[in-house]
Amino acid sequence: MIPTTPALNGTELDARPWYRHLNGYHWAVLILCALGWMFDCADQMMFTISRAISMRDLLPGQSLAEQTRIGSIATTVFMIGWATGGLVFGVVGDKWGRAKTMTLTVAMYAVFTGLSALAHNWWEFSIWRFITGFGVGGEFAAGAGLVADTMPEQARAQALGFLQALSAVGNVIGAELLSVSSNLAHGADHLTWRYLYCFGAIPALIAVFAMSRMREPEKWVLAKQAAREGAGQAMGKISDLFSDPRWRRNTLVGLALAISGVVGLWGIGFYSPELIDASFPQMSVEAGHHIEAVVAAPDAAQRAILIKDFKPDDATAYRRLLSRTARHGEVLPANLADVSLSSERRTELAELLKSRITPEEGAQLKSRGSIVQQIGAFFGMLAFAWMATRIGRKPAFVIGFVAAWAGIVIVFLDFHKPDQIYYLYPLLGFCTLIPFGGYAVYFPELFPTRLRTTGIGFCYNVGRYVAALGPITFGSLAALLGGRFAIQGFRLAAVIVAAVYIIGIVAAFIGPETKGQPLPEDQPMAAH
């Protein structure tokens, strides 16, 4: 039996801060679930922030556009694994138990994150990320369901908002580990990302500890017993999400909310490291000097002589730089000396060289940018919990999606200088993560105990099947628009794809308002 707080009259109850309603076991559950989700999100950030680096290593000699395209495919594969795991383990969480399911999923994503460091090519890497996604997707439904069922009524929304907000701490840890890994590898791409994924095996220790500390919530135990004795309906049946009109509406609303936010975040917001790549060419100091000499050469013959003396790193950096100035459909020849440099193109190359940074500086900038982005995300998710308890869940979602849309447009069009990360990236994190604070608070409030993790898993993760098209759409659209306009195709694509937030705004108006309501149950169970 889970200990409960003493009963108070309504005035005293409302006057106390939410955390004063928690006893020792409540805190243990919240902290363990938060740690599992925190390291889960650290894994996501490791993948996101090192995606460009790993693609450079696994796809040597390919253009930036091709590396971005393949990276988008790897992201889609990861998200499909995430969606599948969320669906499967959501059902398992209702049938087998929230605590046991969370332990298994944390162990799964930890082990396969470590194995990702051993990949030899992009498709092998994608396979490991697919299996990692199984654990990542399953953990959220189990953890959120466990917290929702365990917390006192007066503390549920804030506790779930706190759980989700701590995901930003995990993202900061993942971002900071890139800097550590880069220093250990002395800036070498082929070692940096591999060291990073080795760190991802650490959460397995949490799984062992969690197994010995947590027990199933009383609500789940009673619902399971009722189902076993025939006094209640079956646990974890996906078909039951659609057989009852009430749960069907809630499922479709939750699915639409998830699709909108996940596409916006994973299809655009989490491409902030690539925004740094798109803004600042990366090359060694020596390669930069050699390329400057080529661009400044008075004629093609002099350029050919300088290019002939290029080292492999010089040639790779020069090809990447030329691809940034390529017009739509232009294919660079194998011999870079054959590329004709008009006065206009030389001016473009010279401007790009002024903004160049070294790979080490790029890794540091991505690390700092991701950290401040996640600081903004932390406050964005807390902001949803704050709004939800005061003005309601539905208005909070509308405000969140509008803010996310505006944040993406502002950041992707205005970011051009390194020091802008200190105010634009926190804005991006704050705005795009506001809806995610809502998922943790709202989704458990849409379903009865017997379907709670099934419903959470379905909405939050099955939505990723559709949302998985976001990165591919973004990458393909960026390639399609590249070289056609003065603004980079990468930036224009972000602005266009951000229109997906309209779906979330519409869904927020259709969904039920759950502010001040107890967790729902089936009518027969309530009577029983």
Number of C-alpha atoms within 10 A of each C-alpha: 8 13 12 15 11 6 8 9 7 8 8 9 14 11 8 12 12 17 15 11 18 21 15 9 17 20 15 15 22 23 17 21 27 26 23 29 28 26 28 28 24 26 29 23 25 25 24 23 26 25 23 23 24 25 25 20 21 19 17 11 17 16 19 21 19 16 23 26 21 21 25 26 20 25 25 25 22 28 31 27 28 29 30 25 28 36 27 19 30 35 29 23 31 27 20 16 22 29 24 18 24 32 25 19 27 31 23 23 30 27 20 23 27 21 19 24 21 15 16 11 13 17 15 14 20 22 18 23 27 26 23 31 30 27 29 33 32 34 34 30 34 32 28 31 34 28 28 28 20 23 25 19 15 19 17 23 29 23 26 28 26 21 28 30 30 25 26 30 23 26 29 26 22 31 32 21 24 26 22 17 23 22 15 14 16 12 19 16 22 15 18 26 27 20 20 28 26 19 20 26 21 16 24 21 12 18 22 14 12 23 15 9 12 18 18 17 21 14 16 23 16 14 21 23 13 18 15 13 10 10 14 19 19 17 25 22 17 15 9 18 22 15 10 11 11 14 20 16 17 23 22 19 23 25 25 23 30 29 26 26 30 28 26 27 25 22 25 26 27 22 23 22 22 21 19 21 19 18 16 20 22 24 25 17 12 12 21 21 13 19 24 15 15 21 20 14 16 10 12 16 11 14 21 17 13 16 20 12 11 15 12 11 14 20 20 17 19 24 20 20 22 19 18 19 18 16 12 13 11 10 10 14 10 9 12 16 18 12 15 11 16 9 10 10 15 18 14 15 21 15 11 17 20 12 14 20 20 18 20 19 16 21 29 20 19 26 25 20 27 29 26 25 31 30 21 24 31 27 21 27 31 25 22 30 28 18 18 26 14 13 11 17 23 23 17 23 28 20 17 29 28 17 20 26 22 17 22 27 18 14 24 24 15 12 17 16 11 16 11 14 24 14 14 22 28 25 25 31 30 27 29 31 33 29 29 27 32 28 25 30 26 25 27 28 27 26 24 20 27 29 29 34 35 32 36 32 33 29 28 30 32 26 27 29 18 19 27 27 19 27 28 21 19 29 26 19 18 21 21 15 17 25 19 14 11 7 12 20 21 26 23 19 22 25 19 12 20 26 15 19 25 16 17 25 21 15 23 23 14 14 18 17 17 17 16 13 9 11 17 16 17 18 9 10 13 9 7 9
